[in-house]
């Protein structure tokens, strides 16, 4: 059964924190490997650095992301690809910052443990997870996204995650074997990865394969219908949920609701019940 545990207000818009200034970069970002990674990234896209703060714990980050013009070009190139995998990863999303806040709040559950993040994007969540002392592996279909995630880890924490290119619609057997050797993972995290219905079954298959029997999936999403179908599918298969809702204040004054779910396999095999919360079938 899914239930809303609590509601909070977070102002996580990057513009809201410009008064803090850009955090100083970690010396590791200026190391030979950090400089080599930055040179490679600069060859791919124009990069800008955006100051953001993870809410609640006020962790200040400097996130390197493609410029507006580079993002426009990335979307144009993606539309020409038969897979049509649009580069949503190239933006800083409130779901990622909200999930980063959860990582900081629950840092004692992450420190020293193997953690997997699916759909890492630019790495705002990853930076928060790395700051807890977790041993982090990140997956994304885009090598450029993985490069930016690793660079943002170095920039903000002096550590970079292990990064593997994975298209979970068609995962390469060799990569799955490498993940199997590292897993199963006690915690898998994902922020705002559900855009299309065709992703539901492949994503569930990946999680079922890699999550430890007693592990947890931490997922954040802004209430898209695809996410609701994803949760429905897991519930019908006997998974159990606890959920939190937070408000995201956008620069224009509007608010988005971000849902954060802790999802576990139902060890007891209880019958799933459904009820409605604000139009959600939960």
ZIJO-V358493 format. One record per residue. N is the residue number from 1. RES is the residue in one small letter. PSI is psi in whole degrees, -180 to 180 (NA if undefined). NEAR is the number of other C-alpha atoms within 12 Angstrom. Layout:
# ZIJO-V358493
n->[N	N]
res->[RES	RES]
psi->[PSI	PSI]
near->[NEAR	NEAR]
This chain:
# ZIJO-V358493
n->[1	2	3	4	5	6	7	8	9	10	11	12	13	14	15	16	17	18	19	20	21	22	23	24	25	26	27	28	29	30	31	32	33	34	35	36	37	38	39	40	41	42	43	44	45	46	47	48	49	50	51	52	53	54	55	56	57	58	59	60	61	62	63	64	65	66	67	68	69	70	71	72	73	74	75	76	77	78	79	80	81	82	83	84	85	86	87	88	89	90	91	92	93	94	95	96	97	98	99	100	101	102	103	104	105	106	107	108	109	110	111	112	113	114	115	116	117	118	119	120	121	122	123	124	125	126	127	128	129	130	131	132	133	134	135	136	137	138	139	140	141	142	143	144	145	146	147	148	149	150	151	152	153	154	155	156	157	158	159	160	161	162	163	164	165	166	167	168	169	170	171	172	173	174	175	176	177	178	179	180	181	182	183	184	185	186	187	188	189	190	191	192	193	194	195	196	197	198	199	200	201	202	203	204	205	206	207	208	209	210	211	212	213	214	215	216	217	218	219	220	221	222	223	224	225	226	227	228	229	230	231	232	233	234	235	236	237	238	239	240	241	242	243	244	245	246	247	248	249	250	251	252	253	254	255	256	257	258	259	260	261	262	263	264	265	266	267	268	269	270	271	272	273	274	275	276	277	278	279	280	281	282]
res->[x	x	x	x	x	x	x	x	x	x	x	x	x	x	x	x	x	x	x	x	x	x	x	x	x	x	x	x	x	x	x	x	x	x	x	x	x	x	x	x	x	x	x	x	x	x	x	x	x	x	x	x	x	x	x	x	x	x	x	x	x	x	x	x	x	x	x	x	x	x	x	x	x	x	x	x	x	x	x	x	x	x	x	x	x	x	x	x	x	x	x	x	x	x	x	x	x	x	x	x	x	x	x	x	x	x	x	x	x	x	x	x	x	x	x	x	x	x	x	x	x	x	x	x	x	x	x	x	x	x	x	x	x	x	x	x	x	x	x	x	x	x	x	x	x	x	x	x	x	x	x	x	x	x	x	x	x	x	x	x	x	x	x	x	x	x	x	x	x	x	x	x	x	x	x	x	x	x	x	x	x	x	x	x	x	x	x	x	x	x	x	x	x	x	x	x	x	x	x	x	x	x	x	x	x	x	x	x	x	x	x	x	x	x	x	x	x	x	x	x	x	x	x	x	x	x	x	x	x	x	x	x	x	x	x	x	x	x	x	x	x	x	x	x	x	x	x	x	x	x	x	x	x	x	x	x	x	x	x	x	x	x	x	x	x	x	x	x	x	x	x	x	x	x	x	x	x	x	x	x	x	x]
psi->[141	139	151	118	-42	166	143	171	124	134	101	19	135	-38	-26	-15	15	-22	-23	-21	171	126	151	139	149	142	-29	-27	-19	7	168	-43	-35	-42	-38	-41	-42	-40	-42	-43	-42	-26	-21	-44	162	131	137	154	127	124	130	163	130	127	166	-66	-6	41	118	130	154	112	120	127	160	144	168	-41	-40	-38	-40	-41	-39	-39	-38	-44	-38	-35	-21	-9	133	-30	-24	41	100	144	62	-23	-18	-2	160	116	142	-31	-38	-39	-39	-40	-33	-37	-40	-42	-42	-40	-31	35	-30	-21	-13	-32	124	2	158	123	140	130	125	125	64	-25	-140	-21	20	-42	-43	-40	-41	-43	-44	-35	-18	-10	9	156	104	133	134	146	141	157	-20	121	-33	-43	-43	-39	-43	-38	-46	-41	-42	-30	-48	-42	-37	-27	-12	4	152	145	160	129	131	131	119	122	102	-10	-35	68	137	137	-39	-39	-41	-38	-39	-39	-40	-38	-28	-27	-168	155	134	-24	128	136	149	131	117	55	-1	98	-32	144	-30	-11	-14	-58	-45	-37	-42	-42	-41	-45	-44	-33	-37	-17	134	154	-37	16	179	142	123	118	138	143	156	22	26	153	-34	-39	-39	-40	-36	-46	-40	-44	-44	-41	-41	-22	8	14	153	152	150	145	148	143	131	152	136	121	117	161	-27	3	-15	170	141	145	127	127	129	122	135	119	133	153	143	97	-29	-14	33	150	135	133	155	142	174	135	105	36	-7	141	105	NA]
near->[33	32	28	24	18	16	17	23	21	30	33	42	31	33	21	24	25	20	13	19	19	24	24	21	27	22	18	25	29	20	18	13	21	28	18	18	29	31	20	19	28	22	15	22	26	24	29	24	29	29	33	40	39	41	37	22	22	23	32	35	42	40	43	41	40	35	22	17	16	23	27	20	20	29	22	16	17	18	15	13	13	9	15	16	26	27	34	29	38	39	35	40	36	38	48	46	50	52	47	45	38	38	44	30	23	22	23	16	22	32	23	18	25	32	42	45	53	44	44	55	47	44	54	56	52	57	50	50	50	40	38	30	27	35	32	42	42	45	43	39	31	29	28	36	39	36	43	48	51	45	47	45	43	40	41	40	35	26	34	36	36	30	35	35	31	32	24	31	21	20	22	17	15	14	22	25	17	20	32	20	13	23	28	28	34	33	39	48	45	46	47	37	41	33	26	22	20	21	23	26	24	22	36	34	20	34	37	29	22	34	33	24	22	21	31	33	40	42	45	44	39	32	32	24	19	23	36	29	25	35	42	30	23	31	31	24	22	24	35	35	32	26	29	29	32	35	30	33	26	21	17	12	14	12	20	28	28	37	42	43	43	34	38	34	28	22	14	12	15	15	15	22	19	20	16	15	17	12	12	22	24	30]
